[in-house]
Amino acid sequence: MNLSSQPSAAELVAAARAARDRAYAPYSGFRVGAALLTEQGDVITAANVENASYGLAICAERSAVVAAVAAGSRRFLAIAVAGNGPDPVTPCGACRQVLREFPLGPDLEVLCAGETGEELRTTLGALLPESFGPEALGPATEP
């Protein structure tokens, strides 16, 4: 969806919760949705997809990043993540590292939610301190 103005944190969390309802989690029952806000104001939503070969499952956050990149976006302002438990859910380590790859890196806003209760508002840098990023490899070869 392209919004004329940027969505509020509450709207971004609501989009993540709606995406969570589309998760495919027949093995764990742990459903997660993500809503990634691009610099252009688009909100890219995705859900986790499990697999009988557990290692092939993909998280909602990485699914959203892949969809955004496929749509031509590489600059993200925020991501909301919503799990199906009562407490806020944070991105896993692999998702944190994938999000770290893109501009804003440690400054990316991360909104974490559960089904109910308080939400956690933080940054990727707080979730992944002293992180390894693209700048450690020298000049980029792609824009």
N, C-alpha and C positions, 0 to 999 in steps of 0.2 A: 504494500500500500504506500502511496506517496502522499504525504501530509503537507498541507500548505504551511503549517508551522510545526515545529518539532513537538513530538508527543511528550507528555509529562511522564515522570517516573511511574506514576500509577497506571497510565495507559500502556507503557512498555511492559510492566509486570502483568497487566491484564492480557496482553498479546502473548506473553510467554505461557500464562496459565491456559489460554485457549489452545496453543500449540501442544501443550502437555496432553490435552485430551486426545490428540491424534497419535500419541506414542505407540510403538509396537514393542511391548515388554511382556511377552507371555511367560518368560522364565523367571525373572526377578519380581515382576509386578511393580518395579520402580520406574514410574513414568516421569519424564522430564521434558519440559518445553523451554525453548530459548527464543528471545526476540532481540535481534541485533539491529541497532540504529546506525545507518550509514551517514556519512557526511552530507549526502544529498537529501537526507530526510526520509529515506525509505526505511521501512521496518521489514526485515527478513526474518521469518519465523521458521522454526524447525523443531522436530521432536527426536528423541532417541529411538534407535532401531536395533533391537537385539537379534541374535542369530543363534541357532542351535550349536554352532561352533563359537562358543562364548567370546573368544578373542576377536571375532569379526564384527562384534557389535560396534555401533558408532553413537557417540553422545550427541545430544541436541545442539550443544554449542558448536562443535566441529561441523555438524551438518549445516548450521546457519552460516558459518564462515565459508564453507564450500559453495553454498548456494549464492552467497553475496559475491564471491569472486567470479563465479560463473556468470553472474548478471552484470559484471563489470565494475564492482565496487571493491576497493581495497583500503578505504579509510573509514574507520568505525569510531563512533563517539561513545557508545554505551552498549551494554548487553544486559538483558534481564534473564534470569534463570529461575524456573519454578519447578519444584518437585511435588510429589503427591503426598508427602508426609506433612505433619503440622509445622515443622521447623524449616527455616530457610535452608536451601541447598546451595552449595558453592560449586563452581566448576572443578572437575577433577584435575590432577596434575597435567595430564596430556592436553586437556582443553586450555588450561592456563598457558602452557607453552605455545600452543597454536595461536592463541589470541595475542601473545607477546610478539609474534612475528610482524605485526602490522603497525603502521604509524599510530602514535599515541602510546603504544606499548604499555609501560607501567602506569600511565595516566588514564587508561581506559576506565570509564566508570562501570562498575559491576553492581547490579541490583539483584539480590538473592531473596527468594520467597519460597514459602511452603504453601499449603492450602489455606492456612489461617494464621493469625498472629502477626507478630512484628516482622518486618522485613529488614534485611541487612543491606546497607548502602556502603560500598567500599570502592577500592580501586584495584586494578590488577597488580600494581606494585605492592600493595599491602598483602595480597594473596600469594604473590610470587616474589618475595624479596631477593635482592642480589641475583636477579635472573640473567640468563644468557640470551642475548638477542642478536639480531642481524648485524648490528654495528660491530660486534666482536669478530666478524668475518672479513671486515674491510669493505671497500666500496661495493655497492649493489650493482648487479648487471642488468636489472630490470627496474622500470619506474615504480 
